[in-house]
Amino acid sequence: MNEHEFDPLEPLKKIAAFLVVSAVSFAWAMLVLLIISFVALSHIDLPLETMVVIALGVMALFDIFYIVEKIVKNKKNNIYR
C-alpha cells in the first residue's frame, strides 16, 4: 500500500490507542494512590472519591502529553515529505 493512500482503519487505531493510554494512566494513578493510602494509613486519609478525582486529573495530564507528542511527531514527519 502506498503511504499516501487512505487506510480506513487508521483513525480507529489512533482512537483505540488514545483510549488505551487513558485507561492505563487512570489505572496507574488509582493504583499509586491506593498504595499510598494503604502504606500511610494513619497519616493520609483520602476518600475514594478524592482518589478518583486526582486519578482523572493525572489521566487528563497524560492525555494532553500524548496528544501533544502525536502532534509534534506528525508535524516533524510532514516536514520531511
C-alpha angles and dihedrals in degrees: 000000000000114000091235095055117105114251109200092204094055096082090047091051090051092049091047091050090051091050091049091051090049094049094046093048092049092048092047092050092048092048092050092048092048092049091049090048093051095044095046094039098149098036106044119042109186118171116224092248091057091049090052091051092049091047090050089052091050089047090052090052092050090048092052091049090048093051093046091049091051092048093049091046091048092050091048091051092048092053092061096049 
